[in-house]
Amino acid sequence: MKLSWFNKKRKEYPDFWHIYSNKFEKQPRETIQNTRFVALDTETTGFNIKEDRILSIGAVAFSNKVIQVNNCLELYLKQDVFKPETVKIHGLMKHSDLEKITELEAIKIFLDYIKDAVLIAHHANFDKNMLNEMLLRHNLGKLKNTFIDTGFLYKKSKHIIYQNHLNHYTLDDLCRELNVPKVDRHTATGDALITAFAFLKILARLDKKKELKWDYLLKS
């Protein structure tokens, strides 16, 4: 009787989720230099995790200080929720000519791209929560990847490598202070690329100060 109840309660996941999940079986952590990172960004209809939706996902992979610009991820999702007031920020029109895919198609492509990489995002909790909510809508688990927030890392590192002390750092602040060009700002792929450049510059300065260690990068 108990076994029957357990089988009913046990969640069945699709094969693509198992392929993704299996990449996180315990193994020694790579060195920072050899780790595969993926910088990502999402453009959304708004900031409400439950009510708003992801319009686009941009991501770029890099390792050993080399950004794979020829292998960026750029996904545009079909819009069930549309807010005209946000178009002036992200520029994505509901009936634009961009090729759009369903949420489930986007999830499959996204998970296959990120694999077990360490994910980098600016104000990462928002992107993480939006992505996890999208996964939840399709009866999947939460992302298993480690996240690093460039905004938090920058603020945490300021007493070591920076002069300006602000309470809140926007991506524009990082571009200005780290001399990162604003390539395609406010597009998901453009912001992902900017985030990757900013993260690498922070790593380079931490390395000079002998602070480039996993426990420092991952400490909340």
N, C-alpha and C positions, 0 to 999 in steps of 0.2 A: 504493500500500500504506500509506504513512504517513497519507495523507488519510483512508483508510478507518478506520484505528485512531483517528485524531483524532475522527471523527464518532461512533464508538462511545463514546469517553470523554467527549464533550461533554455537559454536563448540560442537560436540557431543563426549563425552568421554566414554570409555568402563567401565563396572561395577567395575573392579578391581581398576581403578583410583578413582572412586567415594568412594569406601570403604576406600582407603588410605586418600583421601582429607577430608572425614568426621571426621577423628580422630583429626583434628585441629580446631574443633569448640571451641570457647573461653571457657576456664575453668581456675580455679586458678592454678598457677604454683606450682608443687610439691617442697618440700625442695630438696636441692642438694643431700642429703643423699638418698632420696627415688626416685630420678629421674632415669629413664632408659636411659643410655647412650649407644651408639653404636660406637665403634672405627672402622674405615674402611680405606681401601687402594685399589687403582687400579693399575694394571700393564697395560701399553699401548704400542702401536706401536711407539709412539713418543710424542712430546709435542705440536703439532699443533691441536688445539681444533676442527677445521673443517675437516681436512684431516685424522687425526689419529683416531684409534679405541681402545676401551678397550678390552684387552685380558683376564683379570681376575679381579674378585672382591672378596676381603676378608673382613670379618666383624666379630666382636665379641661384644656381649652385656654384660653390667655389670651395677649393681646398688648396693648401700650400701656397696661399696668396694669389692664386690664379682664378679669376672669375670666368665662368664659361658663358660668355655673352652670346655665343652662337647656339646655346642650348637653353635659352630662357623659356619659362612656362608663361603662357598668356591665355587665360580662359575667360570667356564672356558667357554669363548665365542668362537663361530665359527669365524674364521678370514677371513674377506673379504679383509682386508689390512694387508700385511705382510712385515716386514722389517728385513731381516736377521741380520743387524748390531745391533739390539736391543736384540737379543737372548742371547748374552753374559751377559746382565744385568739381565733379568727376567727368562731366561732358558726355555721359552715356545716355543716349536717348532710347526710349522704349522700342521704337520702330526703326532704329538705325540699321545700316547695311552690314553691321558686324555679324559674323557667324556666331550664333549662340547655341549653347547646349543645355541639357537639363541638369538639375542639381546632382542627380545620381551619376550621370556621365562625368560631371566635373569632379566628383568625389573619387571615382575610379582613377581618373587621369592624375589628379593631385596626389593621391596616396602612392601611386606608382612612381611619381616623380620624386617625392621627398624621401621615400623609403625610411631609413632609420637616421637620417641626417639630424644634426642639431639645428633647430630653426631659429632664425634671427628676425626680429621685427621691432619696429619702433612703437612704443606703447603696446607691447605684445599681448597683454591680457585681452584687449578688445578683439584683435584678430583671432586669437586662440578661442575666445568664447563664441564668436560668430561662427567659426569653423566647427566647433564642437556642437553647437546648436543645429547646424546643418546636418551633421552626422546623426544626431539624435532623431531628427525628423525622418531619417531613413533606417531607424532601428539599429544603429551601429554604436560602437563604443566611442570613447573619447580618444583624441590623439595621444599617442604614447611617446612622442618625441620630446626631448628636452628643449625648452624655449629659453632664449636670452633676449632681454629687452635692451635695445641700444640706448633708449632714454634713461633707464635706470642705471645701466652700466656707465654711461657718460657722467651722470650725476654722482654716482658712487666714486668714480675715479678722479673727480675734479681736484681733490686735495692732494693728489699725487702728480697729476700731469697737466692741469689746467689752471688758468688764472680767474676766469669769470665764474661767479657763483650765483646761479639762478635757482629758483625753487622748481621750475618746470622747464624742460627743454623740448621744444618742438623739433621736427625734422629740419625745418628751415634754420633753426639755431645751430644745429649740428653742421649743416651745409656751410653756414657762415664761419663758424669757429674752426672747422676742420678743412676749410677750403675745398669743399666737395661741390662740383657743378650740379645744378638743378636740371638734370636731364629728364624731360617728360614728367615734370612735377604734377602730382595729383592724377596720375594714371597708376594702376596697380603695378605694372611691370617697371615703370619709371621709378616709382618710390621704392620698389624692392631693390633695384640696382643702386639707387642712392644709399639705401640702408646698408647694402653690402660694402660699398666704398667707405662709408662712415665707420662701420664695424672694423674693417681692416686697418683703418688709420688709428683707431683706438687701440687695437692689438699691437700695432707697431710702437706706439708710445709706451704702452705698458711693458713691452719687451725691453725697451731701453732702460726702464726703471726696475727691471728684474721682477715685475709683478705679473708676468704672463703665466698664470697657473690655473688649472681647472678649478681649484677650490675658490679662487678669487672670482673667476668668471661666473660661477654657478651660485655663489653665496647670495642669498636674498637679503 
